Amino acid sequence: MNVDVVVCGAGVGGLAAACALGRLGLRVLLLEKQPRPRPVAKGEVFQPGALRVLREWGVSGLLERAGALRLDRLVARDRDGTARMALDYGRLPVDGNWLLAHDYPAILHAFTEALPPSVELRRGVLADEPARSPDGRVTGVTLTEDGARRTVSAALVVAADGISSRLRRAAGIDLDRREYPHRLVAMELTGAPEVEADFSAYVTARGLRLRYPLPGGRIRLYAQAGPGELRGAGPGELDRWAAALVRDTPALAPLEDAIHEALPRRQTLPVVRALAPRLTVPGLALVGDCGHVVHPMAAQGMNSAVADADRLAEVLRECGDLTAASVDRALHAYGRARHADLVQVGRTSHNAARMVTDLSWTGRLLGRRALRYTGANDRIRYTVMHNMAGLGAHPLTPLDRLHQIGLLPDPRARRRPVWA
């Protein structure tokens, strides 16, 4: 069997790649080893930069018709709910200056509905390894379907098969995973009082508590915990843990009953950051979690996967044909541009996470100062928001960092950045 592109993995990264490449008129075979999507508490908030792309693909319209919620702000709060730093997305000069939230299965469904006719999705199919030409170039994949192995040839293979990617490892690309010293306990609260339509991170002595609304009156709540904090916990221990969570974060007191009810259905998620040293080899590109992972604090992971797919389609459109030489030139351009962008995304996400999750004495001191001074500085706050929104990278300078933790006064603190 011959196709133009094989995409391996039908999470957000793989579906986005299939959408983008299918819209070029390419014949795309999208393979997914799971027979059906799994309900995972991940990837639920889109930033404005990704929404700009998703409107063009028709995905955001499908999500809004399915009840997706627009969130106006990203807010860092004290344990009592007082806002320390608020990023008001309404200030961004773009159409679609909001966050959009829905649960992961609904997002996957919207992407699937938006797939162009030239994309064929096959579930329950495992991509075992890349197929190669005698000179080592990737020329397709060997797959297992219904117990039978066969090879599909393609001008391009897109690896979107997650952080444990078989294809990435077979291509000889390492992923330097750096694990954070905490986990995130994810809960879906139902029957709770309505909360503000924003993405709120609470700063507490025990770390991050993150909440935002989901359609249907539901609320997503993440709580930072130690690696084995709830392992094997019985009902009594869970109740005590939930009560301590609310004591630490009084702003969540109205949600206490819902937290107790949701805890038995919790998901405890490891938190890592990683970036592959390269995103391509001849004939193959990495997309999404296969090539990069960030802390969810800044809502960047799923948005970066959409940007991967959009950029990959752009360079392939520019290459003009699907000869091996043209595709590999396009892959070189994709890898160079995206790797530079992802370094910045990773730095932004890590710095945002450290401000709230670092429980060391120095970490808490610097993190709280950074939140306070960033919140009071219009120029830096706007720059941080613009970067997180995915609208273009404007890295903070070393001088900005000194302003951000209050070591130097900023005479431009009440102005917008010059570039804005």
C-alpha positions in Angstrom: 0.0 0.0 0.0 1.3 3.5 -0.9 0.1 6.8 0.5 1.6 10.3 0.7 1.9 10.5 4.5 1.5 8.1 7.3 0.7 9.6 10.7 1.2 7.3 13.7 -0.9 8.3 16.7 -4.3 9.9 16.9 -4.0 12.1 19.9 -4.2 15.8 19.4 -0.7 15.9 17.7 -1.5 13.2 15.2 -5.0 14.5 14.5 -3.7 18.0 14.0 -1.0 16.7 11.6 -3.6 14.7 9.6 -5.9 17.8 9.4 -3.1 20.1 8.3 -1.6 17.7 5.7 -5.0 16.4 4.5 -5.9 20.0 3.7 -3.0 20.1 1.3 -4.8 17.4 -0.7 -2.3 14.7 0.4 -3.4 11.1 0.9 -2.9 10.6 4.6 -3.2 7.3 6.5 -3.7 8.0 10.3 -3.0 5.0 12.5 -3.9 4.6 16.2 -3.2 1.6 18.3 -6.1 2.2 20.7 -9.5 0.9 19.5 -11.2 4.0 21.0 -10.2 7.2 22.7 -9.5 7.0 26.4 -10.9 9.5 28.9 -7.7 11.2 30.1 -7.4 14.5 32.1 -5.1 16.3 29.7 -5.0 18.8 27.0 -8.2 20.7 27.7 -7.4 24.4 27.1 -6.5 26.1 23.8 -4.6 29.4 23.6 -5.4 32.1 21.0 -2.5 31.2 18.8 -3.8 27.7 18.4 -7.4 28.9 18.0 -6.4 31.0 15.0 -5.3 27.8 13.3 -8.3 25.7 14.5 -10.7 28.2 13.1 -9.2 27.8 9.7 -9.5 24.0 10.0 -13.1 24.1 11.3 -12.2 22.5 14.7 -12.9 25.5 16.9 -16.4 25.9 15.5 -17.2 22.2 16.1 -15.9 22.6 19.7 -18.0 25.7 20.4 -21.1 23.9 19.0 -20.3 21.1 21.4 -20.4 23.5 24.3 -16.7 24.5 24.7 -16.3 27.4 27.2 -14.5 30.7 26.5 -12.2 31.6 29.4 -11.3 35.3 29.7 -8.2 35.2 32.0 -5.4 33.2 33.4 -5.0 34.1 37.0 -2.5 33.3 39.8 -4.2 33.6 43.1 -3.5 33.5 46.8 -4.9 30.6 48.8 -7.9 32.8 49.7 -8.6 33.6 46.1 -7.1 37.0 45.9 -5.6 37.6 42.4 -1.8 38.2 42.5 -1.3 38.2 38.7 -4.0 38.3 36.1 -3.5 37.9 32.4 -6.5 39.5 30.7 -6.7 37.9 27.3 -9.2 40.5 26.2 -6.3 43.0 25.8 -4.7 40.9 23.0 -5.2 42.6 19.6 -6.5 39.4 17.8 -9.8 37.9 16.9 -10.4 35.1 19.3 -8.6 36.7 22.3 -9.7 34.1 24.8 -8.9 30.5 26.0 -11.2 27.7 24.9 -11.9 24.8 27.2 -13.4 21.4 26.7 -12.6 17.8 27.8 -10.1 15.7 26.0 -12.5 13.2 24.4 -14.6 16.0 23.0 -11.5 17.7 21.5 -10.4 14.4 19.9 -13.9 14.0 18.5 -13.9 17.6 17.0 -10.6 17.0 15.3 -11.8 13.7 13.9 -15.0 15.3 12.5 -12.8 18.0 10.8 -10.5 15.5 9.1 -10.5 16.2 5.3 -11.8 13.4 2.9 -8.2 12.5 1.9 -7.5 11.3 5.4 -8.2 7.7 6.4 -8.2 6.9 10.1 -7.6 3.3 11.3 -7.9 2.4 14.9 -6.6 -0.7 16.6 -3.5 -0.6 14.3 0.0 -0.6 15.8 2.9 1.1 13.9 5.8 -1.2 14.9 8.8 0.5 13.3 9.9 2.7 10.4 10.5 1.1 7.0 13.8 2.2 5.4 15.5 2.4 2.1 19.0 0.9 1.6 20.6 4.4 2.4 18.7 4.5 5.8 16.0 7.0 4.8 12.5 6.4 6.4 10.1 5.4 3.6 7.1 4.2 5.5 6.1 2.0 8.4 5.7 -1.6 9.3 2.4 -2.1 11.0 0.4 -4.8 12.7 -3.4 -5.0 12.0 -5.6 -8.0 12.9 -2.5 -10.0 13.8 -0.9 -9.5 10.4 2.2 -7.5 9.7 2.7 -5.4 6.5 4.5 -2.4 5.3 2.9 0.9 4.1 5.1 3.1 1.9 4.9 6.9 2.2 6.9 10.0 1.2 6.7 11.2 4.8 6.1 9.5 8.2 4.9 11.6 11.1 5.5 10.2 14.5 2.8 11.4 16.9 2.8 8.3 19.2 3.4 10.0 22.5 6.2 10.4 25.0 7.1 6.7 24.8 7.2 6.8 21.0 8.4 3.5 19.4 9.1 5.4 16.1 11.2 8.1 17.7 13.3 5.5 19.5 13.6 3.4 16.3 14.8 6.6 14.5 17.6 7.0 17.0 16.3 10.2 18.6 16.6 10.4 22.4 14.2 12.3 24.7 15.8 13.7 27.8 12.9 13.5 30.2 13.3 15.6 33.4 10.7 14.7 36.0 9.3 17.3 38.4 9.4 16.2 42.0 5.6 16.2 42.3 2.5 14.7 40.7 -0.8 16.3 39.7 -4.0 14.7 41.1 -6.7 15.4 38.5 -10.3 15.5 39.5 -13.5 16.2 37.6 -16.0 17.9 39.9 -19.7 17.7 39.3 -22.6 19.2 41.1 -20.4 22.0 42.5 -21.2 25.7 42.6 -20.3 27.7 39.5 -16.8 29.1 39.3 -15.4 32.1 37.4 -14.8 31.6 33.7 -11.1 31.7 34.0 -8.0 29.5 34.4 -7.0 29.9 38.0 -3.8 28.7 39.7 -3.8 29.0 43.5 -0.4 29.4 45.3 -0.3 27.5 48.5 2.3 26.2 51.0 1.7 22.7 49.5 2.0 23.8 45.9 -0.3 24.2 42.9 -4.0 24.0 42.9 -5.4 24.6 39.4 -9.0 24.9 38.4 -11.1 25.9 35.4 -14.7 25.2 34.3 -15.7 22.6 31.7 -19.0 22.3 29.8 -22.0 20.8 31.6 -21.4 22.6 34.9 -18.2 20.5 35.5 -14.9 21.8 37.0 -11.4 20.5 36.4 -9.2 20.6 39.5 -5.6 19.7 39.6 -3.8 19.5 43.0 0.0 19.1 43.5 1.0 16.0 45.5 4.1 14.0 46.4 4.9 11.0 44.2 3.3 8.4 46.5 1.1 10.7 48.5 -2.2 9.0 47.6 -1.0 5.6 46.6 -3.2 2.9 48.1 -5.2 5.5 50.1 -8.5 4.2 51.5 -11.7 6.2 51.9 -10.7 7.7 55.3 -7.4 8.8 54.1 -8.9 10.4 51.0 -11.4 12.3 53.1 -8.6 13.6 55.3 -6.6 14.5 52.3 -9.5 16.4 50.7 -10.1 18.3 54.0 -6.5 19.3 54.2 -6.6 20.5 50.6 -9.5 22.8 51.5 -7.8 24.0 54.7 -4.7 24.9 52.6 -6.8 26.6 50.0 -9.8 28.3 51.6 -10.9 29.6 48.2 -11.9 26.0 47.3 -14.2 25.6 50.3 -17.4 25.9 48.2 -16.1 22.9 46.2 -15.3 20.7 49.2 -18.3 18.3 48.9 -17.6 17.8 45.2 -13.9 17.2 45.9 -14.7 14.4 48.4 -17.1 12.9 45.8 -14.6 13.0 42.9 -11.5 11.8 44.7 -12.2 8.0 44.2 -12.2 8.6 40.5 -9.0 10.7 40.5 -6.1 10.3 38.0 -2.6 10.9 39.4 -0.4 12.1 36.6 3.4 12.3 36.5 4.7 15.7 35.4 7.8 15.9 33.1 9.5 18.3 30.7 11.4 17.2 27.7 12.6 18.3 24.3 14.2 16.0 21.7 17.6 17.3 20.4 16.2 17.1 16.9 12.7 16.8 15.5 13.4 15.0 12.2 15.4 12.4 10.4 15.2 12.0 6.6 11.7 10.9 5.9 10.3 11.3 9.4 9.1 14.2 11.6 8.2 14.3 15.3 5.0 16.1 16.4 3.5 16.7 19.8 4.4 14.8 22.9 6.6 12.5 20.8 9.1 15.3 20.6 8.4 17.7 23.5 6.5 17.8 26.8 5.9 20.7 29.2 4.3 21.3 32.6 0.6 21.9 32.2 0.7 25.0 34.4 0.9 27.4 31.4 -1.4 25.4 29.1 1.1 25.1 26.3 1.4 21.3 25.4 -1.6 20.8 23.2 -1.2 24.2 21.6 2.4 23.4 20.7 1.3 20.2 19.0 -1.1 22.3 16.8 1.7 24.7 16.0 3.9 21.7 15.0 1.3 20.5 12.6 0.6 23.9 11.1 4.3 24.6 10.5 4.9 21.1 9.0 2.1 21.7 6.5 3.5 25.1 5.7 7.0 23.8 4.8 5.6 20.9 2.8 3.4 23.3 0.9 6.4 25.4 0.1 8.5 22.4 -1.1 6.2 21.9 -4.0 6.4 18.1 -4.5 6.9 14.9 -2.6 10.3 13.7 -3.9 12.6 12.5 -1.2 14.9 15.5 -1.7 12.1 18.1 -1.4 10.5 16.4 1.6 13.8 16.3 3.4 14.5 20.0 2.7 11.1 20.7 4.1 11.8 18.6 7.2 15.1 20.4 7.8 13.3 23.8 7.7 10.5 22.4 10.0 13.0 21.0 12.5 15.1 24.2 12.7 12.2 26.6 13.1 10.1 24.5 15.5 13.0 23.5 17.8 13.9 27.2 18.3 10.2 27.9 19.1 9.9 25.0 21.5 13.0 26.0 23.5 11.1 29.2 24.2 7.8 27.4 25.0 9.7 25.0 27.3 11.3 27.9 29.2 8.0 29.8 29.5 6.2 26.7 30.9 9.0 25.8 33.2 9.3 29.3 34.7 5.5 29.5 35.2 5.5 26.1 36.9 8.5 26.9 39.2 6.8 30.1 40.4 4.0 28.0 41.9 5.2 24.4 42.4 8.7 24.9 43.9 8.3 24.2 47.6 11.9 25.0 48.7 12.4 28.1 50.8 14.2 29.9 48.0 11.7 28.7 45.4 8.8 30.0 47.4 10.4 33.3 48.0 11.4 33.9 44.4 8.2 32.5 43.0 6.0 34.7 45.2 8.1 37.8 44.4 7.9 37.0 40.7 4.2 36.7 40.8 3.8 39.9 42.8 6.1 42.1 40.6 4.9 40.6 37.3 1.3 41.2 38.3 2.1 44.9 39.0 4.1 45.4 35.8 1.9 46.1 32.7 4.8 45.7 30.2 6.1 42.4 31.5 2.7 41.0 32.2 1.6 41.7 28.6 4.8 40.1 27.2 4.2 37.0 29.3 0.6 36.8 28.2 1.5 37.3 24.5 4.1 34.5 24.7 1.8 32.1 26.4 -1.0 32.9 23.9 1.2 31.5 21.1 1.2 34.7 19.1 4.9 35.1 18.8 8.0 34.8 21.0 9.3 37.9 22.8 11.7 36.5 25.4 12.3 38.4 28.6 15.7 39.9 28.9 18.1 39.5 31.9 17.1 43.1 32.9 13.4 42.1 32.7 14.1 39.2 35.1 15.6 41.6 37.6 12.4 43.8 37.3 10.3 40.6 37.6 11.6 39.7 41.1 11.7 43.3 42.3 15.5 43.8 42.4 15.4 46.8 40.1 12.5 49.3 39.6 11.1 49.4 36.0 10.5 52.9 34.7 8.5 51.3 31.8 6.2 49.3 34.1 3.1 51.2 33.2 3.5 51.0 29.4 2.9 48.3 26.9 6.0 46.8 25.3 7.4 48.8 22.4 6.9 45.9 20.0 3.2 45.8 20.9 
